[in-house]
Amino acid sequence: MQPDPAVEADVVSGRVWDEFCDTLKRAGQQILRPEAPAGVLDRAEGFRYLSRLLRIGLEMHLEFADPDFPGFFLPSHETGKIGADNPDNQYLFARINGNLEYRISGERGSVSYLSFGTQKGGYETNGRMEPTGAIDSAQLQTDAQGRFEILLSQQPQPGNWLRIEPQSNAVIVRQTFLDRAREKPARVRIARAGAGATPQPLSAQRLHSGLGNASRFVEGTARVFADWAEGYLKHTNQLPPADQDVCQRAGGDPNIYYYHSCWSLAPDEALLIHVKRIPECRFWNLQINNWWMESLDYRYHRISLNKHSARPDADGGVTFVLAHQDPAHPNWLETAGHALGTFCFRWVGAAEHVDPSARVIKLRDLAREQKA
């Protein structure tokens, strides 16, 4: 790409930085929306959320943005969270160009579920990250040592093939753990077919694009999920199926069926969430999030339970209790100091989708409920 004198002048003058800062300032309005909680904890987490989005955005759009020399980084983790990030997942993300070809290589490990997907769009542009191809561990061919290669191209390839379109600009890897302490994660690498040996030094155009896209990513991502949370208010303390098309357009895994809503509890209340039957499936879990759709801090609080960790009911279903204090229930989930937030249930590869039910009770009545 030929240098653009106007862009170079904007970098030298500092205008690029000013525009970057102006967009970040405007993103703060998403935290101040009238329907959003205005307590100190929620506001503090909201502005921290923007700082976390910025870290992710800079990795995505500046540090790892070169599709000629892609590399995987963590787009969600313990201190960077987007759109009901799954606490049982390790996510990896890499930038690609849909007009090129790539090779992903690695070792399968023992993680319960492993998927690879290509996407187009972005929260910084149209608010969408739409799938363009997918392959998961059920189709993945490996050798006797668990090693594999996946070819990314527009045209079908023998063996492990991951479809891309001309508009494809990213690949996301999901590793889903039943028990992180015991499972071995997959190891993956990505490289462009036929890439040169050395990337070019940073250019004014790359800085201009990277800072602009990163700041718009912060604002766009905050807006997308603030809109989602606002929409959940109409069914507070219920857990209906989400609009699956909306979830997929936002980058959801095609094997996952999602439920999203918001919750609100007084100090003396509990939310009972019941799944009457567990169908054959590859994975399921329930997680508790704050208003900004960040999973609560699972390093220090029990805010999710899954197919492995939840204790089933005597009849084969599962009952969860969300409460501010420990109710001595085996499937207690913590609010971690929040009076309201959002929550998510997901089936992965389920033979059927059994809808959870939810209702609020007084905490003092929980013992009677357990005996009923």
N, C-alpha and C positions, 0 to 999 in steps of 0.2 A: 504494500500500500504506500502510495506517494505521500510525503508529509503535507499537511494542510497548514499553510501559514497562519490562518485565523485561529486554529486550534492551538498551535504552538504559542501564539501571542497570548491567548487566554491562560495557558499554563504559566507562562513567564510572568504575567501581570498579577496572577492570583485569582482571576475571575472564576476559574474552574473550582477552586476551593470555596469561594464565596457561594457559588450556586449549590455546591454539595452541602454546605452548612445551612443554607436557606431551606432546602428540601427536608433536612433532618428536623429543623425547627418546626416546619409545617406538620411533620409526622406526629408531633406531640398532641395535635388536636384529636387524634384518634383515642388518646387516653382520657381526654376531657369530654368525650361525648356524653350527652345528658342521661342516657340510659345506663351508662357504666357506673359501677360502684365508686363512691367518692371517699371511702374511708382511707386512713393513712396507709394501712398495709396494701390495699388494692392499688392505690395510686403509686406507692413506692415500687411495687412489683411491675406496674404498668410502664413506668419510665425505665426501670431496669430491663424490661422486655425489649424496649426499643434499642437499648445499648447492646443487648444480646443479638438482636436482629442485625445490627450494624456489623458486629464481628462476623456473623455468618455471611452477610452480604459482601463484605470485603474479601473473604476467602473465595466466595462463589464468583465474583465479578472482577476481581483484580488479581489476587495471588494465584488462583487456579483457573483463570479464565481463558487460557490459550488452548484452543482445541487441537493445535498441532502437537502440543506436548501436554496431554491431559494427565491428571493425577487425582486419586481419590482423597477426599477430606471428609470430615464429620460435619454434616449439615444440621444435625440435632444430637444432643448429648446431655449430660447432667446439668450443664450451665448454658445451654443454648437450645431453645425449644420452639417448635412451630406447629400450630394446628393439631392439638391433641397428639403430640409425639408419643409413641408407644414406649412405656418404660421398659418393656421386655425386648426392645429392638436395639440393634446397632445399625445405624444408617451410614451409608457411604454415598458420595456424590461426585461426579466428574463431568466436566464440560466437553462436548463433542460438536462436530460439524456434520450435519446429515448428508453432506455431499462427499464425505470421506469415508474410509473404512477403518475399523479398529479391531483390536484383539484383547479380550480379557482373559487372563490366565490366573490360576490359583489352586488352592487345596480346599477341599470341601469342608473339612472339620466335622464336628458332630452336632452342630446347631440344629434345632428342631425344624426350622423353616428358613429357606434361603431363596430369595427372588431377585431377579434383575429386570429392570424396566427402562425403556427409553421414553423421553418426554419432549414436548415442544411447548413454547410459550414461556411464561414467567410471571410471577406476582408483580414484577416491576413494570410489565408492559400491559397485558390484558387481564391480569388477576387469575390466570389459569396456568396449570402445568399438566397438559393433557397427555395421556399415554399414547405412544406410537409403536410399542412392541413390548413383549414380556416373555420371560422364560423363568421357571422356578425349579427347585430341587427335585420335583417329581419327574420332570423331563430331562434333567441334566445328566449327561453321559460323563462318567469319570473312569479313570483307570483303577487298577487294583489298589493303588496308594491314595485314591481319592483326588487325584489331580485332574484338572479339566482345562479346556480352552473354549471360549465363546467368540464367534465371529460376528461383528456388528456391520451390517451392510444393508443396502436397499434391496438387493436381490437375494433370494434364498440360497443358503449354503448347506452342504452336507454336515452332519453332526450337530453340535450345539450352535444354533443361529439365533441372533437377537435382531429383530427387524428395526430399521430406522427409516425415516422419511427425509426428504430434502430439508424440512423445517425442524427436524430433531436437533436439540441443542444440549441435551443432558442425558446421563444415565444414572439411575439410582439403584442402590443395592440395599435390601432389607435382610437382616439376620435376626430371626426371632427365637429367643431363648425360653425354654421352660424353666431352666435352672442355670443361671449364669455361673454359679460356683462349680458346676460339674461339666458343662458343655464346652467344647473347644470351638472357638469361632473360626469361620472360614478366613483364608488369607487370599486377597485378590489384588491384581495389578492390571493396569490398562495402558495400552500404547497404540498410537496411530500407525497404521500400515504404511511403510515407506517414509516415515518422518526423518528429517535430518538429525544431525548429531547434537546441535546446540540451538536453543532458542535465541531470538534476537534480543538486544537490550531493550529496556522499557522505553516506549515512545510516548510522545505527547498525546497521540490519538488513543493509545491504550489506557493512559492515565485518565484522560477525559471521559472515555467510555466507561471505564471501571468505576470511577467515583460517582459518575452520574447514575449508572445502573445500581450501584450499591445503595445510594440514598433513596432512589425510587423503590428499590426492593424493600427497604425498611417501611416506607410509607404504604406501599401497596400491600405488603403482607399484613401489616397492622390493620389496614382497612378491611381486607378480605375476612379476617377472622373476627374482627369487631362486628362486622355485618352478620356473620354466622351467630355469634353469641346473642346479639340483639334478637335475631329470629327465634331463638330458643325460649325467650321469655313467655311466649304464648302457651308453652307446655312445661312450665317449671315443675320440678319434682315428678315428672313422668319421663319415660325413656322410649320414645317411638322410633321407628326406623328413620334414618336420615334419607334425604334425597340422594340416592346412589349415583345418579348422573352428576350431581354437583360435587360429590366426593371424588369421583373419578376425574372430573375436569380440574380439580385442585391437586391432582397428583396421587390419588389413592391407588392402592394395589388392586388389580382386577379380581384377585382371588378373595378379597375381603368384603364383607357385608357389614356396614357401619350403623351404629345407633348413637345419636348425639342429643344432648339436652343441657339444661342448667338446673341447679339445685339451690335451695335456700332453706336454712335451718335455724331455728331459735336455739338458745343454749340447752333447753330441756327437751328437744326433739331429736328424732332419729329418722333416717330414710331407709326403709326396707326395700331392697331390690331383689326380685325373685325370678329365677329362670326355672320353669317347672320341669324341663327335660333337657338333657344335654345330648344332642345328636352326634353321630359320627362326624368328626371334623379333625383338621390338622392342628388347630389352635383356637383358643378363645381367651379373652381377658376383659376385665372391667377396670377402668382407671378414673381417678378423680383429678380434675384440673382446676386452675384458677379461672377468673373471668376471661383472661386473655388467651385461654385455651393452651396454656402451658401445663404439662403434667406437674403436680406438686412435687416437692423435693423428695424423690424416692431414695436418696442416699440416707436420709434420716427419719423418714416417716413411711408407714405402710399405706400407700395410696393406690395400690393395684394388687389384684389377685388374678391368677390364670388357671389354665387347665391342670397344671401340676400343683400349684400352691393352695388353691381353695379347698376347703373341706366340704364334701357333698352332703346334702340332706339324706335322711334315711330312705326317701323315696327315689333318690337318684337325681333330683334337681339340685339347685344351689341357691342359697339365700345369703345376701350380703347386708351388712349394717353400716351405714355411714352415720357417724356421730362425732360430736366434739370431744367426748370423753370415752374411755374404754368401757364398753358395756359387758365385758366378759363373754363376748361372742367370738367363735373361732374365725369368722370372716369379717371382723371389724375393719373398716377403712377409715382413715383419719382425715379430718378437715384441716389439720395443721394450722389452726388459728383463723380460718376463713369462715365467714358467715354465709357466703354464697360463692358459687363457681359454676363450672361446667363439668360434664362427665361423658364418658364414651364407653360403649361396649362394642366388641367386634367378634364376628365369626370369621375364621379363615378356612376356606375349603370345606364348608359344612354341607352335609347331605341335605339339610333343611335349615331354615332360619327360624328358630323358636324365639318369639319376641319376649323380652323381659317385661315384668310389671314392676311398678314402684309406687309406694305410698308412704306418707309421713305419719308417724305415731309419736306419742309421748314416750320419752326414754323410760319412764317408770313402768310403762306397760309392756316393755320388751320381754320380760320374763314370762308373762302370761302368753304372749304371742309364741314364744318358743315351745310352750307346752301344748298349744292348740294343735 
